Amino acid sequence: MSTPRVILKPKRAEPFFGRHPWVFAGSVEKVEGRPADGDEVEVVSGGGNFVARGLYNSQSKITVRLLSWDPDVPLDAAFFRGRLERAVHLRHHVLHLAGPDKGYRVVFSESDILSGMVVDRYADWLAVQFTSLGLGKRREMLADLLQELLNPRGIYLRTEKGIGKLEGLELHDGPLRGEPPAADLTIVENGLRFLVNLAEGQKTGYYLDQRDNRAAVARLCPGKRVLDAFCYTGGFGLYAAKAGASEVLGVDASESALELARRNAVANGLGNVEFAAADVFKHLTDLATAGRKFDVLVLDPPKFARNRAAVPDALKGYRRLHQLAMKLLDRDGVLVTCCCTGLIALSELEDVIAQVAVEAKRDLQILERRGPSPDHPVAVTCRESGYLKCVVSRVW
């Protein structure tokens, strides 16, 4: 049986010859054959030339997620084994991230040419997340391959909010292979111990993408008063405390996350840190009203915009946070601005920072522009995979 074909509209094939993985519905002229959602298809230019192979989904705005530009290679188990082996090789033999109690990203979706799949390793467990119907339907085969390649004690499936509606993919959190994750699952990151809740934590349980940023900011914290806003399970604040900060305050709205943060502080023998469960905007406002000052202020909020229509409100949120930061930062302070909203460009974020600093009559110098840790690489053919921005500034 021949593979169904997706025919592109005239003059729409160039990005896909250039290996961008997302074929949106607006680029499709017609479909030949009757592919079911999740089936393998060939994508062909308007002139009849082969472009790529991918997985079809009529329910998604992304009609085809492209995975291979080789006309002779089917998207079978051997193909996916090869893709996974490439991803593992980067983390184990180039970045040297493997080891007991380590946490790192094994597969990063488009960046590893596996659009719609994320795999994180936490010690002896894997957390897997599918954001495409095609790979979600292949989860049993992919779990078998991961079990064979990485031999974890267990593989746990995590789902992302809204994917059912966007992709027509109905999955539920729970074990895929092996043992359920341990209640006291702990990873060691740059000498610090962190408890990870695979079943209920944000993302896949922890923010592995900030690993190197936490270490970089910690170097600026000895002897300083540090405020870690949206601290989750301790992250930046615990790094600062270990580096010798004089005091650390972490603020987050999630009491369950802060319970882990407090346990993390105890596990690392850190007594110079405290945590407050509160709405972060309100708590920062109250601190500013009370005249509190800090030497280092970290702003690491969750994603503010999930679609382009929400970007203006997201930028307003960043503006308000930075207005508060200008009131809370003492002279010669360090401001760390993180943004995981991929729809907001670095230039837009820096414009907000600059405008607020000028309005507050503060001089601001950008010291570093940083991204995610290298186990979250950016695909040069899909720059959207470079979602995380981290701007480190000095404020006078």
N, C-alpha and C positions, 0 to 999 in steps of 0.2 A: 504494500500500500504506500502510495507517495505521500510525502510530508505536505500538509497544508501550507499555503503560501499567503503571506500578507503583502499586498502590493502598495507601495508608497505613492503618494501624489507626485506629480511632476515637480522637479527641483527641490524635493524634500529629503533626498537621500544623503546629502553631504555630511551632516552631523553624525550619521550612523556609519558611513564609510570611515569617519574619523573616530569611531569606537565609543561614541556616547551611548550608554546602555538603555536609555528610556525612549521608546517610541510612543508618543502620545497619540490619542485618538485623532487629533486634528491633522496628523501627517499621513493617515491611512486613506487610500483611495478605495480599496475593496479587499475582501478576503476570499481566496479560492480554496474550496474544500469546506469541511465542516469541523473545525477544531473545537473540542470542548475546552472550557476554561481550565488552564493549567497544562494544556498540551504543548508539545514542541511544534514550532512553525519555522518556516524559512521566510525571511524578510527580503523582498526584491524591490529594486528601484523601478520607477515608472518606465524606464527603458528596458526592463527585463533582466537586469544584471543582479546576480546574487550579492547580497549585502552581509547578512549574518543569520545565525540561528538564535532563537530565543523561546521564551515561554509566554503563551498567549493568555490574555484575560479580558474578556469583553466587559466585565463589571468594573474595571479599573480605568482611571484616566490614563494610566500607562498601559496601553493595549498590549505591548510586547516588551518584556525585559530581555535585552540581548545578553547572551552569555558566550558565544563563540563566533568568530569571523572566518572559520575554516569550513568550507562547504562539504568536506568529506568526513567530518567528525560529528557523530550523533551525540545528543545530550543524554548519555546513558550512565550507568554506575561507574564505568571506567573513566568517563569524562569528569564526573564530580570527584572521584578519588584524586585525579590529577590536580584539580583546582584546590582541594583541601590540602594535599601534600605541599603545594606551592606556598599556601598560607602558613602552614605549620613551619616550613623551612625558614621563612622570614623570622618568625618569633624565636625559634630554637637555635638556628645556626648563624643568623646574621645579627639579631638583636640580643641573643643569649638571655632570654627572659625566663626560660624554664627552670624549675627547681622546686623542692619541697616548700609548701606553704606560700608559693608565689601566686600573684594575681596578674593576669594579662589578657588582652584581647587576642583570640586565635583567628577569627574571621571577621572582617569588617566590610560586609556587603559589597557595594560597588567598588571599593578600593581593592578587593580581592577577586574582582570579576565574578561575584556571586550575589548579584543584586537581590536584596530582600532577605538576607540571612546574616545574623550576628551570632558569634560564639565567644563567650568569655570563660576563661579558666580561673577557678578559685580553689587553690590547693588541689584536692583530689576530685573536685566536681566541675562539670561543665554546665553553664547556663546558655540555653539556645533560644533565640528569638527569631521568628519568621515574620517578615512584613510584606511578603508576596505570596499570592495564592499558589503559584507554580511550585515554589520550593516548599511551601507548607504542605502541599499534597505529597511531596517526596520525603517527608520528615522521617519515616521509618527507615528508608534506605540511607538517608544522610546520617541518622543516629547510628546505624550499623557501621558506617564508615568512620565516624568519629570515635566510636568505641574501639574499633580495630586500630586506628592510628594513634590514639592518645591514652587508651586504657584507663579511663577515669573510674572512680567508684560509683559514680552516678551521673546521669544527664538529666537536667531539669528544664522543662519547657516554660518560658515566660512569654506572655503576650503583651502587645502594646495597645494602649487605649485607642479606639477608633479604627483599628485596622479591619475589623469585621465589616464595617460600613464602607471603607475605602476599597477593599480588595475582595469582599465577599468571602472572607476567610474566617471560619468559625473554629477557634481553638480555645483550649482552657489550660490554665497553669497546672502543672503537675509533673511527676516523674515520667521520663521517656525510657530510661534505661537504669538498671542497677538500683542502688540504695537512694532513699530520699536524703536530701542534704542534712548534715549534722546541725543540730540546734546551736552548737558553739563553733561553727565553721569560722576559722580565722586565717587570714593571710598576713604575710610579713612584707611590708613595703618600705624600702630604704631604712630598715632597722626598726620600724614602728609596727605594732600589731594592731590589726583592725578586724573586728567581728563583722561578718557579712551575712545578711538575711536574704538568702536566695529566693525564698518563697514570697516575701512581702516587701523587700527593699525597692527603692526607685531604680529605674533602668533595669539592669539584670542583677541588682543587689548593691552596687557600689560604683563610684565614678573613677574608673581606671584611667580615663583620658586625662585627668588632671595630675597624674603621678609626678611628672617632671616639673610642672608648674608649682606644685606644693613645695618641692625641694628648692626651687629657685627663689621663691618668696621667703622661705624659712631663713635663707642666708641674710635677709634684710631685717630680721626680727630680734636678734640678741639685745636684751635690755630695753625692749620697746613695749608699749601698751598696744595690744592688738585686738581688733574687733573683726570677727569672722561672721559675716552676715550670710544667711542661708547655709549654715555650716553642715547640715545633714548629720553624718555620724562622726564629725570631728575634723576630718580632712585638714584644711589649711591651719586651723587653730591648734591641733595637736602637733603638727610639724613645728609651728611657731613656739609652742611651749617647750618642746624638746630642744629647740635651738637656743633657748635661754631668754625668751620673752619675760619681761617683769610681771606681766599679767595678760591673760587672754580671756575674752568674752566671746562665746559662740551663741548665735541666735538662730532659731529655726522654729517654724510653726508645728513641726511634727514631734510630738512627745515620744513616739516610739523610736524615731531616729535619734533623739537626744538621749534616750535610755541607753542605746548602743554607744553613743558618744561618751557618756559618763563611764560606762564599763570599759571603753577603750582607754580613757584617761587612767583609770585604775590599773589596767593591764600593763600600761607603759610607765607606771609610777610617776605620773605627772600631777602635781598638786597645784600648779600655778594657772589653772584653767577652770572656768565655770561656764555653765550653759543656762540659757533662758528660753523657755518655750513661749513664743509669742508671735503675733503677726509682725513680720520684720519691718514693714513700713512704719507701723505704729510705734514699735519699740525704738527704732532709730529716731523717730520724731520725739519721743519722750526723752531719750538720752540727750538729744540736742537741746531740748527745752531746759533740761536740768544742767546744761553747761558742761557735760562730759566731753573729754578730749582724748583722742587716740593718736598714736604715732604711725600705725599701719592699719589700713582698713581694707578688707577683702569683700568685694561684692560678687557673689557667685550664684545668681538666681536661677531658677529652673527656666525652661523654654517659655518665653512670653508669647510667641506667635507660631501657630501651626499651619497658617495659610497667609497669603499675601494681604488679604483684607484686614488681618489683625496686626500688621506691622506698624501702622501709625500709633495704635494704642500701646504696642510694645515699646516703641521709642519714647512715648510719654512716661512709661514706667521707668525706663533707664534714666530719663531726665530727672524724675523725682528722686530716685535713689542717689544720683550724683549731687543734686541740690543738698540732700541731707549729708552726704559725705563731706562736702565743702564746709559744713557747719561743725562736723565732728572731728575732722582732721586738724591736728595742731600744725603750727608752722614747721616746714621741713618734713612733712609727713609723706608716707608712701601710700598710694592708692592702687589697688589691684582690681581691675575691671574684667570680669569674665562674661562671655556671652555664648551660649550654646544654641542660639536661634540662628539656624543656617540662613534664613531669609533676610537677616540683617547683615549687611556687608561691614567689613572692618572700617571702611571710610565713613559709613553712617554712624557707627558707634563712636569713632573718634570725633566726629562733628558734634555729637551730643556732649561728649566730655569737654571739648574745647569751648562750646557755647556756655556751658554751665560755669566753667572756671572763669571765663571773662565776666559773666554776670556777677559772680561772687567776688570779683576783683582779686583773684588768686592767680599767681603765676604757676603754670603747669608744664613740666618737661616729661616727654615720653622716654622712658629708660629702655623698655623692651617691648617688642611685639612678639607674642608667643602663640603657639597652637597646641594641639593635643600631643600626647606622648607618641613615639614612633610606631607603636603597635596599632595606631589608628592612622595609617598613611593616607595621603590624598592621591586619588587617581587623577593623573594629568588629563585624562579624557573625560573626567566627571568632577569638575572643580567643586561641585555641590557637596562632595564628600569632605571638604575642608570646612566643617561647620563651626568648630570651636575657636573663639578668639580670646586672648588673654593679654591685656594691655597693662603694663606696670609703669606707673608715673610717679614723679616727685611733685609735691604740691607745696608752694611757699606762701 
